[in-house]
Amino acid sequence: MGILNNFLDKFKNAEFTVAPQKKLKTISADFKKAFDLSLVFYKGVKIADPELTLAALNSKTSKTVNTHADGLKIKASMKVGDAEQLFDTNFGVTVQIKDKEGKKCVPNEITIGQAARGEY
């Protein structure tokens, strides 16, 4: 069943896209809708204001956000750690992928699809 699920993840939710002009709460809601997991944005060690856009968060951090990026595509077949790293690389923000309730961090070594199915 695990191999079949991993295969299906390559086709499921294939185009979850993140744009720097979207508000953090919108990106988090879209992520939850696509993967049934929570996406939490941080400014330093504190949770970022959900009303900010990725571009606005840039003015509050020392990292640079690429506001001209076409968007970041996330797939269910990606490892959690790789997806989190893409946010840092492309937008200069720290994110954590957490369970549905947003209480427990998902292990970086599993795929987003596995996390969505609770396989951890």
Backbone hydrogen bonds in HBPLUS format (Angstrom, degrees):
<---DONOR---> <-ACCEPTOR-->    atom                        ^
c    i                          cat <-CA-CA->   ^        H-A-AA   ^      H-
h    n   atom  resd res      DA  || num        DHA   H-A  angle D-A-AA Bond
n    s   type  num  typ     dist DA aas  dist angle  dist       angle   num
A0005-ASN N   A0001-MET O   2.91 MM   4  6.13 160.5  1.95 152.1 157.7     1
A0006-ASN N   A0002-GLY O   2.94 MM   4  6.15 158.4  1.98 147.9 153.7     2
A0007-PHE N   A0003-ILE O   2.98 MM   4  6.18 151.4  2.06 145.0 152.8     3
A0008-LEU N   A0004-LEU O   2.89 MM   4  6.16 160.0  1.93 152.4 157.7     4
A0009-ASP N   A0005-ASN O   2.92 MM   4  6.14 141.2  2.07 144.6 155.2     5
A0010-LYS N   A0007-PHE O   3.18 MM   3  5.64 146.0  2.30 107.5 116.2     6
A0011-PHE N   A0008-LEU O   2.99 MM   3  5.52 152.6  2.07 113.0 121.1     7
A0012-LYS N   A0008-LEU O   3.03 MM   4  6.21 142.9  2.17 148.5 159.9     8
A0074-ILE N   A0016-PHE O   2.80 MM  58  5.22 156.8  1.86 150.2 158.3     9
A0018-VAL N   A0072-LEU O   2.80 MM  54  4.91 143.4  1.93 132.9 145.2    10
A0072-LEU N   A0018-VAL O   2.89 MM  54  4.91 146.2  2.01 129.9 140.2    11
A0022-LYS N   A0019-ALA O   3.17 MM   3  5.78 168.6  2.19 120.6 124.1    12
A0055-ALA N   A0020-PRO O   3.18 MM  35  5.50 149.6  2.28 152.8 144.1    13
A0026-THR N   A0023-LYS O   3.05 MM   3  5.24 125.5  2.36 100.6 114.6    14
A0027-ILE N   A0023-LYS O   3.02 MM   4  6.39 159.9  2.06 155.9 161.5    15
A0024-LEU N   A0052-LEU O   2.75 MM  28  5.95 159.1  1.79 173.6 166.6    16
A0028-SER N   A0024-LEU O   2.89 MM   4  6.10 164.7  1.92 152.7 157.2    17
A0025-LYS N   A0050-PRO O   3.01 MM  25  4.74 150.2  2.10 143.1 133.7    18
A0029-ALA N   A0025-LYS O   2.96 MM   4  6.05 153.7  2.03 136.9 144.1    19
A0030-ASP N   A0026-THR O   2.88 MM   4  6.07 159.7  1.92 149.9 155.3    20
A0031-PHE N   A0027-ILE O   2.90 MM   4  6.09 154.1  1.97 148.3 155.7    21
A0032-LYS N   A0028-SER O   2.94 MM   4  6.15 157.0  2.00 146.1 152.3    22
A0033-LYS N   A0029-ALA O   2.94 MM   4  6.16 154.3  2.01 145.2 152.3    23
A0034-ALA N   A0030-ASP O   2.92 MM   4  6.13 150.9  2.01 144.4 152.2    24
A0035-PHE N   A0031-PHE O   2.83 MM   4  5.93 165.9  1.85 156.8 160.2    25
A0036-ASP N   A0032-LYS O   2.68 MM   4  4.42 139.8  1.83 125.5 132.9    26
A0038-SER N   A0098-LYS O   3.00 MM  60  4.95 151.2  2.08 129.4 134.6    27
A0098-LYS N   A0038-SER O   2.82 MM  60  4.95 165.9  1.84 142.3 147.2    28
A0040-VAL N   A0096-GLN O   2.97 MM  56  5.29 171.7  1.98 154.9 157.7    29
A0096-GLN N   A0040-VAL O   2.95 MM  56  5.29 145.2  2.08 142.9 153.8    30
A0048-ALA N   A0041-PHE O   2.91 MM   7  5.56 164.6  1.93 126.0 131.2    31
A0042-TYR N   A0094-THR O   2.89 MM  52  5.38 151.3  1.97 165.2 162.8    32
A0043-LYS N   A0046-LYS O   2.76 MM   3  5.47 161.9  1.80 164.4 170.8    33
A0046-LYS N   A0043-LYS O   3.26 MM   3  5.47 151.3  2.35 129.3 125.6    34
A0052-LEU N   A0049-ASP O   3.11 MM   3  5.79 166.8  2.12 122.1 126.2    35
A0057-LEU N   A0053-THR O   2.94 MM   4  6.16 151.0  2.02 149.5 157.5    36
A0058-ASN N   A0055-ALA O   3.18 MM   3  5.24 134.3  2.40  95.9 107.9    37
A0059-SER N   A0056-ALA O   3.16 MM   3  5.58 134.6  2.38 106.1 115.8    38
A0060-LYS N   A0057-LEU O   2.98 MM   3  5.22 151.0  2.06 106.7 116.1    39
A0061-THR N   A0058-ASN O   3.27 MM   3  5.34 168.8  2.28 106.4 109.8    40
A0067-THR N   A0065-VAL O   3.07 MM   2  5.70 116.2  2.49 110.0  93.3    41
A0069-ALA N   A0066-ASN O   3.17 MM   3  5.56 164.1  2.20 116.0 117.6    42
A0078-MET N   A0075-LYS O   3.11 MM   3  5.52 165.6  2.14 112.6 117.1    43
A0113-GLY N   A0076-ALA O   2.78 MM  37  4.53 149.5  1.88 144.1 133.6    44
A0112-ILE N   A0078-MET O   2.84 MM  34  5.99 146.3  1.96 169.1 172.8    45
A0082-ASP N   A0079-LYS O   3.10 MM   3  5.24 119.3  2.48  99.7 114.4    46
A0083-ALA N   A0079-LYS O   3.04 MM   4  6.37 157.7  2.09 156.6 162.8    47
A0080-VAL N   A0110-ILE O   2.88 MM  30  6.12 161.7  1.91 171.0 164.8    48
A0084-GLU N   A0080-VAL O   2.98 MM   4  6.25 162.5  2.01 155.5 160.3    49
A0081-GLY N   A0108-ASN O   3.07 MM  27  4.13 167.6  2.09 119.0 116.3    50
A0085-GLN N   A0081-GLY O   2.97 MM   4  6.11 151.2  2.05 140.5 148.6    51
A0086-LEU N   A0082-ASP O   2.98 MM   4  6.24 144.6  2.11 143.0 152.2    52
A0087-PHE N   A0083-ALA O   3.35 MM   4  6.75 149.0  2.45 146.4 152.5    53
A0088-ASP N   A0084-GLU O   3.39 MM   4  6.77 154.4  2.46 142.5 148.7    54
A0089-THR N   A0085-GLN O   2.83 MM   4  6.09 166.1  1.85 158.4 162.2    55
A0090-ASN N   A0086-LEU O   2.82 MM   4  5.78 170.1  1.83 151.1 154.4    56
A0091-PHE N   A0087-PHE O   2.88 MM   4  5.38 150.7  1.97 133.2 142.7    57
A0092-GLY N   A0088-ASP O   2.87 MM   4  4.23 132.9  2.10 110.6 119.4    58
A0106-VAL N   A0097-ILE O   3.00 MM   9  5.96 169.4  2.01 155.3 151.7    59
A0099-ASP N   A0104-LYS O   2.86 MM   5  5.56 148.8  1.96 150.9 160.4    60
A0102-GLY N   A0099-ASP O   2.87 MM   3  5.14 148.4  1.97 109.9 120.4    61
A0115-ALA N   A0111-THR O   3.01 MM   4  6.31 158.9  2.05 148.6 154.6    62
A0116-ALA N   A0112-ILE O   2.85 MM   4  6.08 153.1  1.92 147.8 155.5    63
A0117-ARG N   A0113-GLY O   3.11 MM   4  6.36 139.8  2.28 139.7 149.8    64
A0117-ARG N   A0114-GLN O   3.15 MM   3  5.14 126.2  2.46  93.3 107.1    65
A0119-GLU N   A0114-GLN O   2.88 MM   5  5.13 167.6  1.89 153.4 149.4    66
A0118-GLY N   A0115-ALA O   2.98 MM   3  4.93 155.7  2.04 102.0 109.5    67
